[in-house]
Amino acid sequence: MSKCLSSSIIHSLEYLPHNAVVINSQGVIQFTNRKWKAFSHEYGLSPHKQWIGAYYSELLQDVIIDSDQWAKLYDSVKIILRREQQIYTSEFIIQTAYKGTRIFRLEIYPLLSDYYLEAAFIISLYDLGVFIEGTKMSGITSICSTCQPTQELIPICASCKSIRNSKDEWINIEHFLKHQLSLQFTHDICPDCVRQLYPQYARAFKN
């Protein structure tokens, strides 16, 4: 995927505050950021050293304890890949090699970029703590209830890049990503904007 994704997208994925795996519309893993590699090693989620080219189901099929949960995850992700829903979020009981049985929240959402136009999706896992027998979990295998079934395309302004939501309101893309996809932002400035806004520093870039 590093050959397909621009350096700016890779940079953004590497500096996400959470672990991230990128899959394409066929469910094939295209990219894993450093946080995912550290996360999977810390919990012993997989013996695999190289995930690129593997199918997303291999990420968790050996560690999700309940086979019914696994089957529902598999079916639900296929709905996301077909773009019939925008976001998938769920909780699972996962048997980790190094930290015992724990509850994890899994999220899947689209990778949105002007520079990478093929359909791609981000998968991330969050540790919610130790699983205690009898613990009631919320949101197991549920497709995000706040998201309307998605159209094939998300309406975005060709000029200012605002996004039209389900209430026909135009909101900026940062607001959309933060509130609809639960993303966090840190501000940086890309080389093209440095050249435009601060030409005196443009020589710092080779190209």
N, C-alpha and C positions, 0 to 999 in steps of 0.2 A: 504493500500500500504506500510505502514511503515514496515509491516512484510515481504514484497516482496523485497523492496529496501534495499540496503546495507546502513549502517550508513554513509559511505562516500558520497553516492549519496544524501541522505537526507541532509547531511551537506552542500553539494554544492548547492542544491536547496534552502535551507534556506538562504544562503548567496549570492544568485543572486541579482544583483542590481535592479531587477524589480520583480513585482508580477508574480507568476507562479502557474498554475493548471496542474497536470499531469493526462492524460486520457489514457486508454488502447485502443487496436485496435477496441473494440466494442463501444467506446465513453463514457465509464463509468469512472467517476472521481475517481482517486485512491489516490491523494495527493494534498493538498494545502499548500503553504508555508506561513510563518507569514506575509510576505508583501501582499499576496493576501487577507488574512483575514483582515488586517488593511485597505487595499485599498477598499474592498467591503463594509466594515463598514463605512468608510469615505464618500463614495458616496451613500450609501444606495442602492446598486445594488440588494440586495436580502435579504429577511427576514429569509432565512435559516441559522441555526447555524452550521449544520453539512452537508457538501457536499459529504463526502466520500460515494460512492455507487450510487450517483445520475447520471443522464445522462447529458452530457455536454450541451445539448440544454437548460436545465433548467437555466444555468448561465445567459442567456441574453434574453430569449424568452419574458419576460414581460417588458423589458426596451427598446428594439430596436423599434423605432417609425414606420419605414416603413416596412410593411409586406413583400414587395418584397425583401427588403434587407435581411430580416430574412430568407426567403425561399432560396435565393441564398447562404447565409452563410451555411445553413443546407446542401444544395447539395454539396457545395464546400468542406466542412469538410469531407463529406463521401468520396470524391476523395482522400483526404489526408490519411484518415484511411485505404483506400485500397492500399496505397503506389503508386498510379498512379502519384502523384506529391510529391515533397519534402516539400515545404513550402507554406503556405497560408498567405497572408497579405492583409488587407483591412481596409477601414475606414467606421465608422458607426455613425449615429446620435443616441445618447442614452439619454433617459430621466432619470436623476438621482433624487433620493428623496431629496438630501440635497444641490445639486449644480446646479440644473436646467438642461437645455438641453445642452449637450456638444458633441463634436466630439471626438471619440476614434479611435485609430488604434489597430486592433486585429492581433496578429501573432500566427501561429501554426507551430511548427517544431518538428522533431524527437528528442526523448531523446536517446542520443548515450552513451552506456556504455558497457565496457567489462564484467561487473559483472551482468548486468540485461539484459538478452537476448531476452525477450519478446518485441513485438512492443509496444512502448509507445510514447506519444507526449506531448509537453508542450504548453499550451495556456497562452498568456499574453495580457494585455490591457494597453494602454498608453493614457493618457489624452492629447489631442491636443488643448484644449481650448473651450471657449464658442461657441456654434453654433449660427450664425447670419443668419437670413432668407436671402436666396439668395446666401449664401456662396457656392462656387464651390469646391467640394471635389475631390481629386485625388485618384485613386486606389480603388474605391469602388468595393467590391466583385471581386477582381482580384486575380488570382493565380500568384504567383511571376514570373514575366516575365524573370528574370535572371536565373531561374532554369530550367534545362532540365527535361523532364519527367524521373522520377527516375527508375532505375532498381530495382529489388527486394532487392538487396544488394548494399551497397556502397563499392567499392574496397578499402581495407585497407591492408597494408603490415603486414604480420604475424610476422615480426621481429621488425621493428622500428615504426610501427603503422602510417606511412605516408599514406595519402589518395590520390588516383588517381582521378583527376578531369576530366571534360568533354573534356579537351584539351590534355589528356594523360600526364599531368604533375603530378609529385609526390610532394605533399605539406604536411607540418606537420599538425597535427590535430588541433592545436591551430589556425593556419592560416585559415584552412577550416571553423572551427566553427565561428571565428570572422567575416570573410568576406562573408560566405555563409548564416550563420544563425544569424548574427548581435548580437553575444554574446560578452560580456566583461569578462575579466579574472582578478582574483587576485591570487597571488601565495601563496601556502601553501605547506606543506610537510606531507605525510601520515605516519602513524605509521610504516608500513613495510619498508619504505625508511629510516626513522629515525634509525631503528634497523640495517639496512645495512650500512648506511653512517656514523652514529654517535652512534656506539654501546655503548659508555660510557653513553648515555642517555636512553638506552633501558629499564632500570629498571623503568623508569617513567610510562611505560605501563604495565598494569596488565596481558594482554594476549600476 
